[in-house]
Amino acid sequence: MQEVIYETEVFAIGDMAVQLLNDEKLLVLFGAEAPEFLQEVCYKHNNNSVKKSIANGDIVKIDDKTYRVTSVGDVANQNLLAMGHCTLDFNVKPEADRLPGSIHLIGEQIPALNVGSKITVIRE
């Protein structure tokens, strides 16, 4: 049985956020209160409410694309709950190179987000 543990919708996209995603494979999420110096590189969204901590093996759906969580940084869930902040990292990296605020994903393609894009985390 699938359980939705997190849902949000993008309401603003920073001027450099798409370039960061395409070039570096990093999708920076921040809630409505994103610090001004980060707003140009982030996708702002409307929900900091996490029903359960995101964990390895969870599924992340971004619009019609599906990804599998391969690792969760030590502070990623805490930051997501407190500030709506985490970085979805689509790079394949050794464990030692992963950042504590990142959630690492594998999937077919890097997503193309727009204002109104939905991000859902599902536990199977």
DACORJO-V744054 format. One record per pair of residues at least 12 apart in sequence whose C-alpha atoms are under 10 Angstrom apart, sorted by the first residue. I is the first residue (numbers start at 0). J is the second residue. D is the distance in Angstrom with one decimal. If there is no record, write none. Layout:
BEGIN
{{I J D} {I J D}}
END
This chain:
BEGIN
{{0 122 8.3} {0 123 5.8} {1 57 10.0} {1 58 9.8} {1 121 6.4} {1 122 5.6} {1 123 4.5} {2 50 9.8} {2 51 9.9} {2 57 9.9} {2 120 8.5} {2 121 5.5} {2 122 5.1} {2 123 6.4} {3 49 9.6} {3 50 8.1} {3 51 9.1} {3 57 9.9} {3 58 9.5} {3 59 9.9} {3 119 7.0} {3 120 5.9} {3 121 4.5} {3 122 6.4} {3 123 8.9} {4 48 9.1} {4 49 6.2} {4 50 4.9} {4 51 5.6} {4 52 7.8} {4 53 7.6} {4 57 9.3} {4 58 10.0} {4 119 7.8} {4 120 5.7} {4 121 5.8} {4 122 6.8} {5 46 8.5} {5 47 8.7} {5 48 7.0} {5 49 5.2} {5 50 6.2} {5 51 7.7} {5 52 9.0} {5 53 8.3} {5 59 9.2} {5 118 8.0} {5 119 5.6} {5 120 5.0} {5 121 7.2} {5 122 9.5} {6 44 9.9} {6 45 9.2} {6 46 7.2} {6 47 8.9} {6 48 8.2} {6 49 8.0} {6 50 9.4} {6 59 9.7} {6 60 9.4} {6 61 10.0} {6 117 7.3} {6 118 5.7} {6 119 4.4} {6 120 6.4} {6 121 9.0} {7 30 9.7} {7 43 9.8} {7 44 6.3} {7 45 6.0} {7 46 5.2} {7 47 8.0} {7 48 8.8} {7 49 9.8} {7 61 9.8} {7 83 9.7} {7 115 9.4} {7 116 8.5} {7 117 5.8} {7 118 5.3} {7 119 6.6} {7 120 9.2} {8 42 9.6} {8 43 8.4} {8 44 5.4} {8 45 5.9} {8 46 7.4} {8 61 9.6} {8 62 9.7} {8 113 9.6} {8 114 7.9} {8 115 5.8} {8 116 5.6} {8 117 4.5} {8 118 6.2} {8 119 8.8} {9 28 8.8} {9 29 9.5} {9 30 9.2} {9 42 6.3} {9 43 5.7} {9 44 4.3} {9 45 6.8} {9 46 9.3} {9 112 8.0} {9 113 7.2} {9 114 5.3} {9 115 5.3} {9 116 5.4} {9 117 6.5} {9 118 7.9} {10 30 9.6} {10 31 8.8} {10 42 7.7} {10 43 5.9} {10 44 5.4} {10 45 7.0} {10 113 8.3} {10 114 5.0} {10 115 6.0} {10 116 8.1} {10 117 9.7} {11 29 9.9} {11 30 10.0} {11 31 9.1} {11 38 9.1} {11 39 9.9} {11 41 8.3} {11 42 6.0} {11 43 5.1} {11 44 7.0} {11 45 9.6} {11 113 8.2} {11 114 5.8} {11 115 8.5} {11 116 10.0} {12 27 10.0} {12 28 9.6} {12 38 8.1} {12 39 7.5} {12 40 7.8} {12 41 6.3} {12 42 4.6} {12 43 6.2} {12 44 9.0} {12 112 8.6} {12 113 7.5} {12 114 6.9} {13 27 9.8} {13 37 8.5} {13 38 5.6} {13 39 3.9} {13 40 5.1} {13 41 5.3} {13 42 6.2} {13 43 7.9} {14 38 8.2} {14 39 5.0} {14 40 6.6} {14 41 8.4} {14 42 9.6} {15 37 9.9} {15 38 8.9} {15 39 5.4} {15 40 4.8} {15 41 7.7} {15 42 9.7} {16 28 9.6} {16 37 9.7} {16 38 8.6} {16 39 6.4} {16 40 4.1} {16 41 5.2} {16 42 6.6} {16 43 10.0} {16 112 9.9} {17 39 9.7} {17 40 7.8} {17 41 8.6} {17 42 8.8} {17 110 9.9} {17 111 8.0} {17 112 8.2} {17 113 9.6} {18 40 8.4} {19 40 6.9} {19 41 8.9} {20 40 9.0} {20 41 9.5} {20 87 9.3} {20 88 8.9} {20 89 8.7} {20 109 7.8} {20 110 8.5} {20 111 8.7} {20 112 9.7} {21 109 7.4} {21 110 9.0} {21 111 8.8} {23 88 8.7} {23 89 8.5} {23 90 7.9} {24 86 9.9} {24 87 8.3} {24 88 6.1} {24 89 5.2} {24 90 6.1} {24 91 9.8} {24 109 7.1} {24 110 9.5} {25 40 9.7} {25 41 9.6} {25 86 6.4} {25 87 5.8} {25 88 4.8} {25 89 6.3} {25 90 7.8} {25 101 9.1} {25 102 9.9} {25 103 9.5} {25 109 9.3} {26 40 8.6} {26 41 7.2} {26 42 7.3} {26 85 8.4} {26 86 5.5} {26 87 4.9} {26 88 6.5} {26 89 8.2} {26 101 9.5} {26 102 9.8} {26 109 9.4} {26 110 9.2} {26 112 9.6} {27 40 6.9} {27 41 4.8} {27 42 6.0} {27 43 8.5} {27 84 7.4} {27 85 6.2} {27 86 4.4} {27 87 6.4} {27 88 8.5} {27 101 9.0} {28 40 9.0} {28 41 5.6} {28 42 5.0} {28 43 5.9} {28 44 7.0} {28 79 8.5} {28 82 9.5} {28 83 6.8} {28 84 5.2} {28 85 5.4} {28 86 5.9} {28 87 7.6} {29 41 6.3} {29 42 6.3} {29 43 4.9} {29 44 6.3} {29 45 8.7} {29 46 9.3} {29 47 8.9} {29 78 9.3} {29 79 8.0} {29 82 6.7} {29 83 4.9} {29 84 4.2} {29 85 6.9} {29 86 8.7} {30 42 8.4} {30 43 5.4} {30 44 5.1} {30 45 6.0} {30 46 6.7} {30 47 6.7} {30 79 8.4} {30 80 9.6} {30 81 9.1} {30 82 5.8} {30 83 4.3} {30 84 6.3} {30 85 9.6} {31 43 6.1} {31 44 6.4} {31 45 6.4} {31 46 8.5} {31 47 9.3} {31 82 8.3} {31 83 7.9} {31 84 9.8} {32 44 9.7} {32 45 9.9} {32 82 7.2} {32 83 8.4} {32 84 9.7} {33 82 7.7} {33 83 8.5} {33 84 8.2} {34 82 10.0} {41 84 9.3} {41 85 9.9} {41 86 9.1} {42 84 9.7} {42 86 9.9} {42 112 8.7} {42 113 9.1} {42 114 8.8} {43 83 8.5} {43 84 9.0} {43 114 9.1} {44 83 7.6} {44 84 9.3} {44 114 9.1} {44 115 9.1} {44 116 9.3} {44 117 9.2} {44 118 9.2} {45 83 8.1} {46 79 9.1} {46 80 8.8} {46 82 9.4} {46 83 6.7} {47 78 9.1} {47 79 6.1} {47 80 5.1} {47 81 6.9} {47 82 6.6} {47 83 4.6} {47 84 8.2} {48 79 8.2} {48 80 6.1} {48 81 8.8} {48 82 9.9} {48 83 8.1} {49 76 8.2} {49 77 9.6} {49 79 7.7} {49 80 6.2} {49 81 9.8} {49 83 9.3} {49 120 9.4} {50 80 9.5} {51 76 8.9} {51 120 9.9} {51 122 9.4} {52 71 9.6} {52 75 9.1} {52 76 5.9} {52 77 8.5} {52 79 9.5} {52 80 9.1} {53 68 8.4} {53 70 9.4} {53 71 7.3} {53 75 8.5} {53 76 6.5} {53 79 9.7} {53 102 8.5} {53 120 7.6} {53 121 8.8} {53 122 8.4} {54 67 10.0} {54 68 7.0} {54 69 8.3} {54 70 7.1} {54 71 6.2} {54 72 9.6} {54 76 9.0} {54 102 8.9} {54 120 9.8} {54 122 8.6} {55 67 7.9} {55 68 5.1} {55 69 5.1} {55 70 5.2} {55 71 6.6} {55 102 9.0} {55 103 8.9} {55 104 9.3} {55 122 9.7} {56 68 5.1} {56 69 6.2} {56 70 8.2} {56 71 9.9} {56 104 9.5} {56 121 9.5} {56 122 7.8} {56 123 8.4} {57 69 8.3} {57 70 9.6} {57 104 9.6} {57 120 6.8} {57 121 5.8} {57 122 5.0} {57 123 7.0} {58 104 8.8} {58 105 9.8} {58 119 8.1} {58 120 5.6} {58 121 5.0} {58 122 6.4} {58 123 7.8} {59 87 9.8} {59 104 8.0} {59 105 9.6} {59 106 9.6} {59 118 7.0} {59 119 5.7} {59 120 4.5} {59 121 6.4} {59 122 9.0} {60 110 9.7} {60 117 7.8} {60 118 5.6} {60 119 5.1} {60 120 6.3} {60 121 7.8} {61 109 9.8} {61 110 6.9} {61 111 8.8} {61 112 7.8} {61 116 7.0} {61 117 5.8} {61 118 4.6} {61 119 6.6} {61 120 8.9} {62 110 8.3} {62 111 9.0} {62 112 7.9} {62 113 9.5} {62 115 9.3} {62 116 5.9} {62 117 5.3} {62 118 6.5} {62 119 8.3} {63 110 8.9} {63 116 9.5} {63 117 9.0} {63 118 9.6} {64 106 8.1} {64 107 8.0} {64 108 7.8} {64 109 8.6} {64 110 6.8} {64 111 9.4} {64 118 9.7} {65 104 9.5} {65 105 8.8} {65 106 6.5} {65 107 7.9} {65 108 9.0} {65 110 9.2} {65 118 9.9} {65 119 9.5} {65 120 9.7} {66 89 9.2} {66 103 9.4} {66 104 5.8} {66 105 5.4} {66 106 4.6} {66 107 7.7} {66 108 9.0} {66 109 9.6} {66 110 9.8} {66 120 9.5} {67 103 8.3} {67 104 5.4} {67 105 5.4} {67 106 6.6} {67 120 9.6} {67 121 9.8} {68 87 9.4} {68 88 9.7} {68 89 9.8} {68 102 6.9} {68 103 5.8} {68 104 4.6} {68 105 6.7} {68 106 9.3} {68 120 9.4} {69 89 10.0} {69 91 9.5} {69 102 7.7} {69 103 5.5} {69 104 5.6} {69 105 7.0} {70 88 9.8} {70 94 8.5} {70 97 8.7} {70 101 8.3} {70 102 6.0} {70 103 5.2} {70 104 7.5} {70 105 10.0} {71 85 9.9} {71 87 9.6} {71 88 10.0} {71 97 9.0} {71 98 9.0} {71 99 7.7} {71 100 7.8} {71 101 6.2} {71 102 4.6} {71 103 6.4} {71 104 9.2} {72 85 9.3} {72 86 9.6} {72 94 9.8} {72 97 7.3} {72 98 6.2} {72 99 4.0} {72 100 5.1} {72 101 5.2} {72 102 6.1} {72 103 8.3} {73 98 8.4} {73 99 4.9} {73 100 6.7} {73 101 8.4} {73 102 9.6} {74 98 9.1} {74 99 5.5} {74 100 5.1} {74 101 8.0} {74 102 9.8} {75 87 9.6} {75 98 9.0} {75 99 6.4} {75 100 4.1} {75 101 5.7} {75 102 6.7} {76 99 9.8} {76 100 7.9} {76 101 9.1} {76 102 8.9} {77 100 8.7} {78 99 9.9} {78 100 7.1} {78 101 9.7} {79 100 8.8} {84 100 8.1} {84 101 9.3} {85 99 9.3} {85 100 5.6} {85 101 5.7} {85 102 7.1} {86 98 8.9} {86 99 9.5} {86 100 6.4} {86 101 4.6} {86 102 6.1} {86 103 8.3} {87 100 9.0} {87 101 5.8} {87 102 5.0} {87 103 5.9} {87 104 6.9} {88 100 9.9} {88 101 6.3} {88 102 6.0} {88 103 4.7} {88 104 6.1} {88 105 8.7} {88 109 9.9} {89 101 9.9} {89 102 8.7} {89 103 6.0} {89 104 5.2} {89 105 6.2} {89 106 8.0} {89 108 9.0} {89 109 7.2} {89 110 9.7} {90 103 7.3} {90 104 7.6} {90 105 7.9} {90 109 9.9} {91 103 8.0} {91 104 8.3} {91 105 7.8}}
END
